[in-house]
Amino acid sequence: MTDLFTWIQTNDISSSISRSLHSATCIPQNDLLRQLSNTRSQRQKVKDSIQAIRLLKQLQAENRPVEISEQMRLCLHLGAGLSADLFVDPPKSEWANLAAELKELLSPEEFDRMRGTMTTAYYTPPAIAQCIYEGLIRLGCNGGEWLEPTVGSGLFIGLAPTDWSCRWTGVEIDSISGSICQMLYPEATIYLQALERTRLAVNHFDGCIGNVPYSEVTPYDPQYVNWSLDGLHNYCLARSIQAVRPGGIIAVLTSVGTLQSKR
């Protein structure tokens, strides 16, 4: 069986990326892809993420619908993994000003929850997400009830084919990323809490998609104690297997630890 990255190298996916597939929000998908694909330094990406958080706070205070131009700025938030240097105490001198700016924007609880995801919240390149969708199209998928167990700011929702009729459910422990997802995709149901604290319908979803977080630490969930799961990624997969209906499909990125696991 051909692995994902070999498939990307040997297949022309540019047509699927450039074709007119609009996200569930009003952002034209080509504009979303262009915005996310711009070459930026790590420092600039961190700055853009902080500005997205600042805009989120402004929108929450004003309690009004988000405009398309604002959604284009919100989608540049890439999660805590890219901003890990800001959570070091004390931060290095080159990151000190940005770290102080971020801490000023967030409540102590928001800061702690965001810091708790800095080793697991990593950005998925749009080409990888689009490649997964291309595979799902080849398998005959065309919409339905879809789950993303660790949704982040909603990249996979935004890149769903426009001719799919979908109802989305997502879970995100980082309230900042999850709130941005809600701003970008208000028609989706997004739970701002840990997956182990979220009760999902069993045998309900037609499919599950995403990039599960990788960690050797397994969340405590009394309902899954007997599963003997090893790692956060395998826990997310187990929850997805239970939530997806018989005959449904799970298409997620996971670590080699899943393939090598004896459990």
C-alpha positions in Angstrom: 0.0 0.0 0.0 1.3 3.4 -0.9 1.9 5.7 2.0 0.4 9.2 2.1 3.5 11.2 1.4 4.5 9.0 -1.5 1.0 9.4 -2.9 1.4 13.2 -2.7 4.7 13.1 -4.5 3.4 10.9 -7.3 0.0 12.5 -7.9 -0.9 15.9 -9.1 -3.0 17.4 -6.3 -2.6 21.0 -7.5 -5.9 20.7 -9.4 -7.8 19.7 -6.3 -6.2 22.5 -4.3 -6.9 25.2 -6.9 -10.4 24.2 -7.9 -13.3 26.3 -6.7 -14.2 24.5 -3.4 -15.7 26.9 -0.9 -15.5 26.4 2.8 -18.6 26.2 5.0 -18.0 29.9 5.8 -18.2 32.8 3.4 -14.4 32.8 2.8 -13.7 31.6 -0.8 -11.5 28.6 -0.4 -8.9 29.8 -2.9 -8.5 32.9 -0.8 -8.2 30.8 2.4 -5.6 28.6 0.8 -3.6 31.6 -0.5 -3.7 33.2 2.9 -2.4 30.0 4.6 0.2 29.3 2.0 2.0 32.7 2.1 5.6 32.3 3.0 6.2 33.7 6.5 8.9 33.4 9.1 8.1 31.6 12.4 8.2 35.0 14.1 5.7 36.5 11.7 3.4 33.5 12.1 3.5 34.0 15.9 2.7 37.7 15.4 -0.2 36.8 13.1 -1.5 34.4 15.7 -1.4 37.0 18.4 -3.2 39.5 16.2 -5.8 36.9 15.5 -6.3 36.4 19.2 -6.6 40.2 19.7 -9.2 40.3 17.0 -11.1 37.4 18.6 -11.2 39.3 21.9 -12.5 42.4 20.1 -15.2 40.5 18.3 -16.3 38.8 21.6 -16.5 42.2 23.3 -18.5 43.7 20.5 -20.8 40.6 20.2 -21.4 41.0 16.5 -21.1 38.9 13.3 -17.6 38.5 11.9 -16.9 40.0 8.5 -15.1 38.1 5.7 -12.0 40.4 6.0 -11.8 39.6 9.7 -12.2 35.8 9.1 -9.1 36.1 6.8 -7.2 37.4 9.7 -8.6 34.9 12.2 -7.6 31.9 10.1 -3.9 32.8 10.6 -4.0 31.5 14.2 -2.0 28.3 14.1 -2.3 27.1 17.7 0.1 26.9 20.6 2.6 24.5 19.1 4.1 27.2 16.9 4.2 29.7 19.8 5.9 27.4 22.4 8.7 29.9 22.9 6.2 32.3 24.4 5.3 29.9 27.2 8.8 29.5 28.6 9.2 31.1 32.0 11.1 33.3 31.7 11.0 33.6 27.9 14.2 34.2 25.9 14.9 37.9 25.3 14.0 37.7 21.6 10.5 36.4 22.5 9.9 38.4 25.7 7.8 41.2 24.2 5.6 38.9 22.3 5.2 36.6 25.3 4.1 39.6 27.4 1.7 40.7 24.7 0.1 37.2 24.6 -0.2 37.0 28.4 -1.8 40.4 28.6 -4.5 39.3 26.0 -5.4 36.0 27.8 -7.0 35.3 31.1 -4.9 33.1 33.5 -7.2 30.1 32.6 -6.9 30.7 28.9 -3.2 31.0 29.1 -2.8 27.8 31.1 -5.1 25.8 28.7 -3.2 27.2 25.7 0.1 26.4 27.3 -1.1 22.9 28.0 -1.5 22.2 24.3 1.9 23.6 23.1 3.4 20.1 22.7 0.4 18.7 20.9 -1.2 21.5 18.9 0.5 21.6 15.5 -0.6 23.0 12.2 -1.7 20.8 9.3 -0.4 22.0 5.9 -3.4 22.7 3.6 -2.0 20.4 0.9 -2.1 17.4 3.3 -5.7 18.1 4.3 -6.7 18.6 0.7 -5.0 15.3 -0.2 -7.0 13.5 2.5 -10.2 14.9 1.0 -9.2 13.8 -2.5 -8.8 10.3 -1.2 -12.2 10.4 0.5 -13.8 11.6 -2.8 -12.2 8.6 -4.5 -13.8 6.4 -1.9 -17.2 7.9 -2.7 -17.7 10.2 0.3 -20.0 13.1 -0.4 -20.9 14.7 3.0 -23.1 13.7 5.9 -22.4 14.0 9.7 -18.7 14.6 10.3 -16.6 14.7 13.4 -13.3 16.3 14.1 -12.2 15.2 17.6 -9.4 17.9 17.9 -10.6 20.6 15.6 -8.2 23.4 16.4 -9.2 26.5 14.4 -11.1 24.4 11.8 -8.8 23.9 8.9 -10.4 20.6 7.8 -13.9 22.2 8.0 -12.7 25.1 5.8 -11.3 22.8 3.2 -14.3 20.4 2.9 -15.5 20.1 -0.7 -18.3 22.6 -1.5 -20.5 20.0 -3.1 -20.6 18.1 0.2 -23.6 18.7 2.4 -22.1 18.3 5.9 -23.1 18.8 9.5 -19.9 19.3 11.5 -19.1 18.5 15.2 -15.8 19.4 16.6 -14.1 19.3 20.0 -11.2 21.6 21.1 -9.6 21.8 24.5 -7.9 25.2 23.7 -10.7 27.7 24.1 -8.9 30.3 22.0 -8.5 28.0 18.9 -12.0 26.6 19.5 -13.5 30.1 19.7 -11.8 31.1 16.5 -13.2 28.0 14.9 -16.7 29.1 16.0 -16.2 32.5 14.5 -15.0 31.0 11.2 -17.7 28.3 11.0 -20.7 29.4 13.0 -22.9 26.6 11.6 -20.7 23.9 13.2 -21.2 22.5 16.7 -17.9 23.1 18.5 -17.3 21.9 22.1 -14.7 24.0 24.0 -13.5 21.3 26.3 -11.3 18.3 26.6 -12.3 15.3 24.5 -12.4 13.1 27.6 -15.0 15.4 29.1 -17.2 15.3 26.0 -19.9 12.7 25.5 -20.3 12.0 21.8 -23.1 10.0 20.2 -22.2 6.4 19.6 -22.4 4.9 16.1 -23.7 8.3 14.8 -21.2 10.0 12.5 -20.7 9.1 8.8 -17.0 10.0 9.1 -14.2 11.4 11.1 -11.3 13.5 9.8 -8.4 15.5 11.3 -4.9 15.5 12.7 -4.9 13.9 16.1 -2.5 15.2 18.8 0.5 13.0 19.6 1.4 12.3 23.2 2.4 9.3 25.3 0.1 10.5 28.0 -3.3 9.0 27.9 -6.2 11.1 29.2 -8.2 9.6 32.1 -11.6 8.6 31.0 -13.5 6.1 33.2 -15.4 4.7 30.1 -12.2 3.6 28.4 -10.1 2.3 31.3 -10.5 -1.3 30.0 -9.3 -0.3 26.5 -5.7 -0.2 27.8 -4.9 2.7 25.4 -1.4 4.0 25.2 -1.2 7.6 24.2 -3.4 10.6 23.5 -3.4 9.8 19.7 -4.7 6.3 20.3 -7.3 7.6 22.7 -8.6 10.1 20.1 -8.8 7.2 17.6 -10.7 5.0 20.0 -13.2 7.8 20.6 -13.6 8.2 16.9 -14.1 4.5 16.3 -16.9 4.5 18.8 -18.5 7.6 17.5 -18.5 6.7 13.8 -21.3 4.4 12.5 -20.7 1.0 11.1 -19.7 1.4 7.5 -18.5 5.0 8.1 -14.9 6.1 7.5 -12.1 7.5 9.7 -9.4 9.5 7.9 -6.9 11.0 10.3 -3.2 11.7 10.5 -1.6 9.9 13.4 1.9 8.9 14.6 3.9 5.8 13.8 3.1 4.9 17.5 -0.4 3.9 16.4 0.9 1.5 13.8 3.4 0.0 16.1 1.1 -0.3 19.1 0.4 -3.8 20.4 -2.8 -2.7 21.9 
